[in-house]
Amino acid sequence: MGYLQARGMQCIVRNYRTPGRGGGEIDLILRDAAGTLVFVEVRQRSRSDYGGAAASIGHAKRRRIVFAARHYLLSLRTTPACRFDVVWIEGDAIEWIPAAFDAS
């Protein structure tokens, strides 16, 4: 979290979950300096075996993140610009991928 805050991101919500079973979850919801709402998936792996953190965000995971983001947006009066970022942590390395995927 400090990594993103040091880069100008403001925390709005941590660990947002939709109600009920089979819903979605978003690790972080942030706002960037331009006002864009940023839904962030954080993936951590100690080793890069089996594709590492990047390989762990498949279609089904993205679908659940998008579902949760849409649910969160329903609570807002107006819909701001949004994007989906991914932060990969493997060992001591951190990689932030802005706009890593879209809602389609």
ROZA-403064 format. One record per atom (N, C-alpha, C): atom name; x, y, z; residue number from 1; residue in one letter. Coordinates in pm, 1 decimal. Layout:
BEGIN
CA	X	Y	Z	NUM	A
...
END
This chain:
BEGIN
N	82.0	-118.4	0.0	1	M
CA	0.0	0.0	0.0	1	M
C	86.9	125.5	0.0	1	M
N	189.1	125.6	81.2	2	G
CA	280.8	239.4	86.0	2	G
C	347.1	264.4	-48.0	2	G
N	372.7	157.0	-121.6	3	Y
CA	432.8	167.9	-255.2	3	Y
C	344.8	253.2	-346.0	3	Y
N	214.6	229.7	-344.9	4	L
CA	122.8	305.3	-431.2	4	L
C	97.7	445.5	-376.8	4	L
N	87.6	459.8	-247.0	5	Q
CA	67.8	592.6	-188.5	5	Q
C	186.7	684.0	-217.6	5	Q
N	306.1	628.9	-218.0	6	A
CA	425.5	706.7	-250.3	6	A
C	424.6	753.8	-395.2	6	A
N	339.9	692.8	-476.2	7	R
CA	327.5	729.4	-617.2	7	R
C	200.2	809.8	-643.7	7	R
N	146.0	870.0	-536.6	8	G
CA	34.6	962.8	-552.0	8	G
C	-104.7	903.7	-543.3	8	G
N	-116.0	777.0	-505.9	9	M
CA	-247.6	713.1	-496.7	9	M
C	-305.1	732.7	-356.7	9	M
N	-436.9	757.2	-350.6	10	Q
CA	-506.8	775.6	-223.1	10	Q
C	-596.7	654.8	-198.1	10	Q
N	-585.8	594.5	-81.3	11	C
CA	-666.4	476.9	-47.6	11	C
C	-810.0	517.2	-19.1	11	C
N	-904.0	447.9	-83.5	12	I
CA	-1046.8	467.6	-60.5	12	I
C	-1101.6	350.7	22.8	12	I
N	-1072.5	227.7	-20.7	13	V
CA	-1122.0	107.9	47.9	13	V
C	-1017.2	-2.7	35.8	13	V
N	-1003.7	-80.9	142.2	14	R
CA	-920.2	-202.3	139.2	14	R
C	-1011.2	-323.5	150.3	14	R
N	-978.9	-427.8	77.7	15	N
CA	-1049.3	-556.4	86.2	15	N
C	-1200.7	-542.9	70.2	15	N
N	-1242.3	-479.7	-37.8	16	Y
CA	-1385.9	-464.7	-65.6	16	Y
C	-1442.1	-598.8	-111.3	16	Y
N	-1550.5	-640.6	-50.0	17	R
CA	-1614.4	-768.0	-84.2	17	R
C	-1761.6	-744.1	-114.4	17	R
N	-1811.9	-815.0	-214.8	18	T
CA	-1954.7	-809.8	-242.4	18	T
C	-2024.7	-901.7	-143.2	18	T
N	-2150.1	-871.1	-111.8	19	P
CA	-2222.4	-958.3	-18.1	19	P
C	-2257.7	-1092.3	-82.6	19	P
N	-2276.6	-1192.8	-0.6	20	G
CA	-2320.1	-1323.4	-49.8	20	G
C	-2206.1	-1408.5	-100.7	20	G
N	-2242.5	-1530.0	-136.0	21	R
CA	-2144.2	-1626.2	-186.1	21	R
C	-2125.5	-1608.7	-335.2	21	R
N	-2009.9	-1642.7	-383.4	22	G
CA	-1983.2	-1639.4	-526.4	22	G
C	-1961.8	-1501.0	-582.5	22	G
N	-1946.5	-1402.7	-494.8	23	G
CA	-1925.5	-1266.0	-539.8	23	G
C	-1780.1	-1240.3	-572.5	23	G
N	-1742.4	-1116.8	-557.5	24	G
CA	-1606.0	-1080.1	-589.1	24	G
C	-1541.7	-1005.0	-475.2	24	G
N	-1412.9	-979.3	-492.9	25	E
CA	-1335.9	-908.2	-391.9	25	E
C	-1229.7	-826.9	-463.0	25	E
N	-1206.0	-707.1	-411.5	26	I
CA	-1102.1	-619.6	-465.4	26	I
C	-1007.0	-587.2	-351.2	26	I
N	-878.7	-608.5	-376.2	27	D
CA	-780.1	-585.1	-271.1	27	D
C	-775.3	-438.6	-229.4	27	D
N	-765.7	-348.6	-326.9	28	L
CA	-756.3	-205.6	-297.7	28	L
C	-839.5	-126.3	-397.4	28	L
N	-907.2	-25.4	-346.9	29	I
CA	-971.1	73.1	-433.0	29	I
C	-904.4	205.5	-398.9	29	I
N	-842.4	265.0	-499.5	30	L
CA	-764.1	386.6	-481.6	30	L
C	-812.2	494.8	-576.9	30	L
N	-767.2	616.4	-554.4	31	R
CA	-791.8	725.8	-646.8	31	R
C	-656.3	784.7	-683.3	31	R
N	-633.7	802.4	-813.8	32	D
CA	-506.3	860.7	-854.8	32	D
C	-517.2	1012.8	-856.5	32	D
N	-408.3	1080.4	-884.6	33	A
CA	-403.9	1226.6	-879.7	33	A
C	-499.6	1291.9	-978.6	33	A
N	-532.3	1223.8	-1087.2	34	A
CA	-623.6	1277.7	-1188.2	34	A
C	-769.8	1252.5	-1152.8	34	A
N	-795.3	1179.4	-1043.4	35	G
CA	-932.0	1150.5	-1002.2	35	G
C	-986.9	1018.0	-1050.8	35	G
N	-907.2	941.5	-1121.5	36	T
CA	-949.6	810.1	-1170.3	36	T
C	-960.4	713.0	-1053.6	36	T
N	-1069.1	637.4	-1050.2	37	L
CA	-1087.1	533.2	-949.9	37	L
C	-1012.5	409.5	-998.0	37	L
N	-925.8	356.9	-914.7	38	V
CA	-837.4	247.5	-954.9	38	V
C	-866.1	125.8	-867.5	38	V
N	-906.5	16.4	-932.5	39	F
CA	-929.1	-110.9	-865.0	39	F
C	-800.7	-191.6	-880.2	39	F
N	-741.9	-230.2	-767.5	40	V
CA	-609.3	-293.0	-770.6	40	V
C	-616.3	-435.6	-717.6	40	V
N	-565.0	-528.0	-795.3	41	E
CA	-545.1	-666.4	-752.0	41	E
C	-398.6	-681.5	-715.6	41	E
N	-372.2	-727.6	-593.9	42	V
CA	-235.4	-748.7	-547.5	42	V
C	-210.6	-898.8	-542.8	42	V
N	-106.4	-942.1	-610.7	43	R
CA	-70.7	-1083.6	-613.1	43	R
C	71.3	-1097.7	-563.4	43	R
N	90.0	-1186.9	-468.9	44	Q
CA	222.4	-1206.7	-410.8	44	Q
C	262.1	-1352.5	-421.4	44	Q
N	383.8	-1374.3	-463.2	45	R
CA	441.3	-1507.2	-471.2	45	R
C	585.0	-1498.6	-422.1	45	R
N	626.1	-1597.9	-347.8	46	S
CA	764.0	-1597.4	-299.7	46	S
C	860.2	-1642.0	-409.3	46	S
N	806.7	-1719.6	-506.2	47	R
CA	890.1	-1768.6	-617.2	47	R
C	810.3	-1757.7	-746.7	47	R
N	879.3	-1761.6	-858.0	48	S
CA	812.3	-1747.9	-987.2	48	S
C	777.1	-1882.8	-1050.8	48	S
N	783.3	-1991.8	-972.8	49	D
CA	742.9	-2123.2	-1024.7	49	D
C	598.9	-2116.7	-1075.4	49	D
N	566.8	-2195.2	-1173.8	50	Y
CA	431.0	-2205.1	-1227.5	50	Y
C	379.4	-2071.9	-1280.3	50	Y
N	468.2	-1988.2	-1331.2	51	G
CA	426.9	-1862.7	-1390.1	51	G
C	424.6	-1745.9	-1293.6	51	G
N	440.4	-1770.3	-1165.6	52	G
CA	445.5	-1662.1	-1068.1	52	G
C	313.1	-1589.7	-1051.4	52	G
N	320.5	-1470.0	-996.5	53	A
CA	201.3	-1391.9	-965.1	53	A
C	122.0	-1355.5	-1089.7	53	A
N	190.3	-1323.4	-1197.6	54	A
CA	121.6	-1282.8	-1320.2	54	A
C	29.9	-1391.8	-1372.8	54	A
N	72.7	-1513.5	-1365.1	55	A
CA	-6.5	-1624.9	-1417.4	55	A
C	-126.6	-1658.1	-1329.8	55	A
N	-131.8	-1603.2	-1210.9	56	S
CA	-240.5	-1637.2	-1119.4	56	S
C	-365.3	-1551.4	-1139.3	56	S
N	-362.7	-1457.5	-1232.7	57	I
CA	-479.3	-1372.2	-1258.4	57	I
C	-539.2	-1413.0	-1392.6	57	I
N	-620.1	-1516.9	-1387.7	58	G
CA	-683.2	-1568.4	-1507.9	58	G
C	-817.1	-1501.3	-1535.5	58	G
N	-886.1	-1553.5	-1634.6	59	H
CA	-1014.6	-1497.5	-1676.7	59	H
C	-1117.0	-1497.2	-1562.9	59	H
N	-1127.8	-1607.0	-1491.2	60	A
CA	-1227.0	-1615.5	-1382.7	60	A
C	-1197.5	-1513.7	-1273.0	60	A
N	-1071.7	-1495.5	-1238.0	61	K
CA	-1034.6	-1397.7	-1135.0	61	K
C	-1067.4	-1256.8	-1181.9	61	K
N	-1034.0	-1225.0	-1306.3	62	R
CA	-1066.4	-1092.7	-1360.7	62	R
C	-1216.9	-1069.7	-1359.8	62	R
N	-1293.4	-1171.4	-1394.1	63	R
CA	-1439.8	-1159.4	-1396.5	63	R
C	-1493.7	-1126.3	-1257.1	63	R
N	-1440.0	-1189.6	-1153.6	64	R
CA	-1484.3	-1161.5	-1016.2	64	R
C	-1444.3	-1020.3	-971.3	64	R
N	-1328.7	-974.7	-1013.9	65	I
CA	-1285.0	-838.8	-981.0	65	I
C	-1376.9	-736.5	-1048.4	65	I
N	-1407.5	-757.5	-1174.7	66	V
CA	-1496.4	-667.2	-1248.2	66	V
C	-1635.7	-667.7	-1185.2	66	V
N	-1684.8	-784.5	-1145.9	67	F
CA	-1814.7	-794.9	-1079.5	67	F
C	-1816.4	-709.9	-952.5	67	F
N	-1712.6	-722.1	-871.7	68	A
CA	-1704.2	-645.8	-747.9	68	A
C	-1693.3	-496.1	-776.1	68	A
N	-1617.9	-459.4	-878.5	69	A
CA	-1604.8	-318.0	-913.9	69	A
C	-1740.2	-260.3	-955.5	69	A
N	-1813.9	-333.0	-1035.6	70	R
CA	-1947.1	-286.3	-1076.3	70	R
C	-2038.3	-271.3	-954.8	70	R
N	-2030.2	-364.5	-862.3	71	H
CA	-2110.0	-356.4	-740.0	71	H
C	-2071.4	-231.4	-660.6	71	H
N	-1943.6	-205.6	-646.5	72	Y
CA	-1897.7	-86.9	-574.2	72	Y
C	-1946.7	40.3	-642.6	72	Y
N	-1938.8	45.4	-774.6	73	L
CA	-1978.6	165.4	-848.3	73	L
C	-2126.7	198.1	-831.1	73	L
N	-2208.9	96.3	-804.3	74	L
CA	-2351.0	120.3	-780.6	74	L
C	-2374.7	207.8	-657.9	74	L
N	-2280.9	209.7	-566.1	75	S
CA	-2296.2	288.6	-443.5	75	S
C	-2259.7	435.8	-463.0	75	S
N	-2206.4	471.0	-578.3	76	L
CA	-2163.2	607.9	-604.0	76	L
C	-2270.8	686.9	-676.6	76	L
N	-2274.8	814.3	-650.2	77	R
CA	-2373.3	902.1	-714.7	77	R
C	-2345.9	914.8	-864.5	77	R
N	-2219.9	931.8	-900.7	78	T
CA	-2179.9	937.9	-1041.6	78	T
C	-2065.3	840.1	-1062.8	78	T
N	-2052.0	793.3	-1184.2	79	T
CA	-1947.1	696.5	-1216.2	79	T
C	-1823.0	769.6	-1266.5	79	T
N	-1714.7	761.3	-1193.3	80	P
CA	-1590.4	826.9	-1236.6	80	P
C	-1518.5	742.0	-1341.6	80	P
N	-1415.6	798.7	-1399.5	81	A
CA	-1326.2	719.5	-1484.4	81	A
C	-1265.1	611.3	-1396.2	81	A
N	-1249.5	491.6	-1451.1	82	C
CA	-1199.1	377.1	-1374.0	82	C
C	-1095.1	300.6	-1453.9	82	C
N	-1014.9	225.6	-1381.5	83	R
CA	-923.1	131.9	-1446.4	83	R
C	-890.5	19.7	-1348.7	83	R
N	-834.0	-87.6	-1403.2	84	F
CA	-794.8	-205.0	-1324.6	84	F
C	-644.0	-220.8	-1333.3	84	F
N	-579.2	-208.6	-1218.4	85	D
CA	-434.2	-223.8	-1210.5	85	D
C	-400.8	-355.3	-1139.9	85	D
N	-279.2	-400.1	-1160.1	86	V
CA	-228.7	-518.1	-1090.7	86	V
C	-93.0	-483.4	-1031.3	86	V
N	-72.6	-525.2	-908.1	87	V
CA	58.6	-514.3	-845.2	87	V
C	105.8	-656.8	-819.4	87	V
N	220.9	-690.2	-875.6	88	W
CA	280.0	-822.1	-857.4	88	W
C	398.0	-808.9	-764.2	88	W
N	401.2	-894.4	-665.5	89	I
CA	513.7	-897.9	-573.2	89	I
C	571.3	-1038.7	-578.9	89	I
N	694.3	-1046.6	-623.3	90	E
CA	763.4	-1176.1	-630.3	90	E
C	898.0	-1160.4	-561.9	90	E
N	911.4	-1228.2	-448.3	91	G
CA	1033.1	-1211.6	-369.4	91	G
C	1041.4	-1067.6	-321.6	91	G
N	1150.2	-998.3	-354.9	92	D
CA	1168.8	-858.6	-316.0	92	D
C	1127.7	-761.0	-426.2	92	D
N	1088.4	-812.0	-541.2	93	A
CA	1054.3	-726.2	-655.3	93	A
C	905.6	-690.6	-654.3	93	A
N	876.7	-563.8	-684.1	94	I
CA	739.0	-515.7	-696.4	94	I
C	722.4	-458.9	-835.7	94	I
N	616.2	-500.7	-903.4	95	E
CA	585.3	-446.8	-1035.4	95	E
C	440.0	-400.2	-1036.2	95	E
N	419.5	-275.1	-1074.7	96	W
CA	286.5	-215.8	-1081.8	96	W
C	249.8	-201.3	-1228.0	96	W
N	137.8	-260.7	-1265.7	97	I
CA	91.9	-256.2	-1404.1	97	I
C	-38.6	-176.3	-1408.7	97	I
N	-32.0	-46.0	-1441.8	98	P
CA	-154.5	32.4	-1458.0	98	P
C	-233.5	-17.0	-1579.1	98	P
N	-365.9	-14.9	-1567.4	99	A
CA	-454.6	-57.0	-1676.6	99	A
C	-416.4	-195.3	-1726.9	99	A
N	-397.6	-289.9	-1636.2	100	A
CA	-353.1	-425.1	-1670.0	100	A
C	-458.9	-502.3	-1748.6	100	A
N	-586.7	-474.4	-1723.0	101	F
CA	-694.4	-536.1	-1798.7	101	F
C	-814.7	-443.0	-1795.4	101	F
N	-915.1	-472.6	-1878.8	102	D
CA	-1035.1	-389.0	-1879.2	102	D
C	-1157.0	-470.8	-1838.8	102	D
N	-1271.5	-408.6	-1837.0	103	A
CA	-1392.8	-472.1	-1786.6	103	A
C	-1460.2	-563.8	-1887.2	103	A
N	-1405.7	-576.2	-2005.0	104	S
CA	-1470.8	-663.4	-2104.9	104	S
C	-1430.3	-807.6	-2091.3	104	S
END
